[in-house]
Amino acid sequence: MVELRYESTRGSAEPVSFSQAMLNGLAPGGGLYVPTRWPSYTSRSAAGDLAAVASDVLRDFFAGDALEAELPAITRDAFSFPAPLTSLGADAHMLELFRGPTAAFKDFGARFLAASMARLPRDSARPLHILVATSGDTGGAVAAAFHNRPGIQVSVLYPKGLVSPAQERQLTCWGGNVSSFAVRGAFDDCQRMVKQAFADAAMRERYELSSANSINVGRLLPQMSYFAATSLVIWNAHGAPASYVIPSGNLGHATACAWARRIGLPIDEIVLAHNANRTMPDYIESGEWRPRASVHTLASAMDVGDPSNAERLRHLYPDIAELRRAFSAYVIDDVAIRTRIRIGHDEHGQFWCPHTAAAAEAFARHKPRGAGRWVVVSTAHAAKFPEVVEPILGQAAPVPPALAALRGQGPTEEIEPTLAALSAALH
Ligand SMILES: *Cc1c(COP(=O)(O)O)cnc(C)c1O
């Protein structure tokens, strides 16, 4: 297999290796990295655990990269917890992606990124420093994934007083190589400080800076793995391709599923469940891309008004008619989310997080064809959203042990929302 390189969606920059695309995060000029060509995956074997399938499916994406030989070790390291398909009545399955350390699917991408970065040959004079701005969930998954990785420092910036107490504990409980900073500002200030740090010559001299946000191709590729693994299981059981309903915000998940279908995995329909942030559903309907300010909803991890990965989807399907054939999309408001959380409990005896409930509602509206080969994706454990779920069901979702362990309130330093304050605070 010849080397696979990654180019910008905006076409301007020189293609780079996987490792370089991962370290850069964003392509120069602001585009997102996408493969320069598509590998072809023809095996229909569903044998092996998730790590084995992941390393098989991703092999061609690592072709010629410095990390190629490490891929099996990376997937074993990252995918240390399962992604089971459970039953959702007679019609469908649920894909449970919340069995990781912070009980949301972002653990898969964050852990894969950490396992990859930890294996890169490094310039010991400048430590690798991961800077993350978080509005809540991403920071916890990234901190958990990089905690105790030798030679890598992590700084998490979050808006003081604007994350929930449970989220704050998940951001600050680590210690060691993970530092957390409560910024006296909003999430946008945190994000601006990270961007300023990347553009600052003095910072770049001190550290090799990298980001871990969700547009990093090192977080996207691993998300293809469980779509691949489950589509093969369904293919072998039904002799037909699988279809997915995906709770969507920044559209990383949707992109990973579309990429898996593009390389030949047996995937048929992809249905996007959005909350009231309806930029993507409106685009599919009107053909006009109109990003807008995000609105707050119960499914807060999907509160994105200008989804970054739409750029990758439009690159894959430049023609709007093709894009319409590739995806269906539904807008699920908070009233419908609440109702569906109740149905999940009454009819299925399950606790659904608001994002999962949005997907279950979109599935019901889609009136799907092909019983048994549909998969509704569950992106987080309901226990992460007690303030939403408890008032609806009158009881709390049982807390999984991994989440219960993230209790300790660790040290956090309060800083002003400026690059100078961040620079002074970094050790
Ligand atoms: C991030 C997130 C989503 C949205 O995923 P995208 O890849 O951004 O579309 C959905 N559900 C949960 C729980 C999340 O944390």
Ligand as a Chemical Component Dictionary entry (heavy atoms), coordinates in Angstrom:
data_LIG
# 
_chem_comp.id                   LIG 
_chem_comp.type                 NON-POLYMER 
_chem_comp.pdbx_formal_charge   0 
_chem_comp.three_letter_code    LIG 
# 
loop_
_chem_comp_atom.comp_id 
_chem_comp_atom.atom_id 
_chem_comp_atom.alt_atom_id 
_chem_comp_atom.type_symbol 
_chem_comp_atom.charge 
_chem_comp_atom.model_Cartn_x 
_chem_comp_atom.model_Cartn_y 
_chem_comp_atom.model_Cartn_z 
_chem_comp_atom.pdbx_ordinal 
LIG C1 C1 C 0 -20.128 15.479 21.212 1  
LIG C2 C2 C 0 -21.397 14.775 21.474 2  
LIG C3 C3 C 0 -22.365 14.585 20.464 3  
LIG C4 C4 C 0 -22.228 15.181 19.092 4  
LIG O1 O1 O 0 -21.271 14.500 18.320 5  
LIG P1 P1 P 0 -20.663 15.205 17.017 6  
LIG O2 O2 O 0 -19.623 14.271 16.546 7  
LIG O3 O3 O 0 -20.107 16.511 17.482 8  
LIG O4 O4 O 0 -21.774 15.384 16.054 9  
LIG C5 C5 C 0 -23.493 13.842 20.763 10 
LIG N1 N1 N 0 -23.685 13.331 21.987 11 
LIG C6 C6 C 0 -22.784 13.498 22.993 12 
LIG C7 C7 C 0 -23.068 12.918 24.320 13 
LIG C8 C8 C 0 -21.611 14.214 22.768 14 
LIG O5 O5 O 0 -20.734 14.376 23.772 15 
# 
loop_
_chem_comp_bond.comp_id 
_chem_comp_bond.atom_id_1 
_chem_comp_bond.atom_id_2 
_chem_comp_bond.value_order 
_chem_comp_bond.pdbx_ordinal 
LIG C1 C2 SING 1  
LIG C2 C3 SING 2  
LIG C2 C8 DOUB 3  
LIG C3 C4 SING 4  
LIG C3 C5 DOUB 5  
LIG C4 O1 SING 6  
LIG O1 P1 SING 7  
LIG P1 O2 DOUB 8  
LIG P1 O3 SING 9  
LIG P1 O4 SING 10 
LIG C5 N1 SING 11 
LIG N1 C6 DOUB 12 
LIG C6 C7 SING 13 
LIG C6 C8 SING 14 
LIG C8 O5 SING 15 
# 
